[in-house]
């Protein structure tokens, strides 16, 4: 079952600091409906990287849960096989 942290008031995985998100935006529905283009464009652009968007703490918690390292790596040339 999916836990929607904002509505439940807690996050069982520890990825979301619910109190901070509740204090940051009082009404998420209105916020998302009226979101400006700039933040959405940044999220959209980042989604093309295949990595999670978040700070080091978030990425480390996500790694502990998923077992996958989601941090940015140094790009390497692709091999010509």
C-alpha positions as CSV (number, residue, x, y, z in Angstrom):
1,X,0.0,0.0,0.0
2,X,1.3,3.4,-0.9
3,X,1.7,5.9,1.9
4,X,1.0,9.4,0.8
5,X,3.1,11.1,3.5
6,X,1.4,14.5,3.3
7,X,-2.1,13.0,3.9
8,X,-1.0,10.4,6.4
9,X,1.1,12.9,8.4
10,X,4.2,10.7,8.4
11,X,6.5,8.9,5.9
12,X,7.2,5.3,6.8
13,X,10.3,5.4,4.6
14,X,11.8,8.6,6.0
15,X,12.2,10.2,2.6
16,X,9.8,13.1,3.3
17,X,10.0,15.5,6.2
18,X,6.2,15.9,6.4
19,X,6.1,18.8,8.9
20,X,8.5,20.8,6.7
21,X,6.4,20.1,3.6
22,X,3.2,21.0,5.4
23,X,4.7,24.3,6.6
24,X,6.3,25.1,3.2
25,X,3.0,24.9,1.3
26,X,-0.3,25.1,3.2
27,X,-2.5,23.9,0.4
28,X,-0.7,21.6,-2.0
29,X,-3.7,21.3,-4.4
30,X,-3.8,25.0,-5.0
31,X,0.0,25.2,-5.1
32,X,0.2,22.5,-7.8
33,X,-2.7,23.9,-9.8
34,X,-1.1,27.4,-9.8
35,X,2.6,26.3,-10.1
36,X,4.7,28.6,-12.2
37,X,6.5,27.3,-15.3
38,X,10.0,27.8,-14.0
39,X,10.0,25.2,-11.2
40,X,8.1,22.7,-13.4
41,X,10.5,23.2,-16.2
42,X,13.4,22.4,-13.9
43,X,11.7,19.2,-12.7
44,X,10.9,18.2,-16.2
45,X,14.5,18.8,-17.4
46,X,15.9,16.8,-14.4
47,X,13.5,13.9,-15.1
48,X,15.3,13.3,-18.3
49,X,18.5,12.4,-16.5
50,X,17.1,9.2,-15.0
51,X,18.2,10.2,-11.5
52,X,16.1,11.2,-8.5
53,X,15.8,14.9,-7.7
54,X,16.9,15.7,-4.2
55,X,19.6,16.7,-1.8
56,X,22.4,14.4,-0.5
57,X,20.3,13.3,2.5
58,X,17.3,12.4,0.3
59,X,19.5,10.5,-2.2
60,X,21.2,8.6,0.6
61,X,17.9,7.6,2.1
62,X,16.6,6.5,-1.3
63,X,19.7,4.4,-1.8
64,X,19.2,2.7,1.6
65,X,15.6,1.8,0.6
66,X,16.1,0.9,-3.0
67,X,19.7,-0.4,-3.0
68,X,20.5,1.8,-6.0
69,X,23.0,4.6,-6.0
70,X,21.1,7.6,-7.4
71,X,23.8,10.2,-7.2
72,X,25.3,12.0,-10.2
73,X,28.4,10.2,-11.6
74,X,31.2,11.5,-13.7
75,X,30.3,11.0,-17.4
76,X,32.3,8.4,-19.2
77,X,32.5,7.8,-23.0
78,X,30.2,5.2,-24.4
79,X,31.9,2.2,-25.9
80,X,31.6,1.4,-29.6
81,X,30.6,-2.3,-29.5
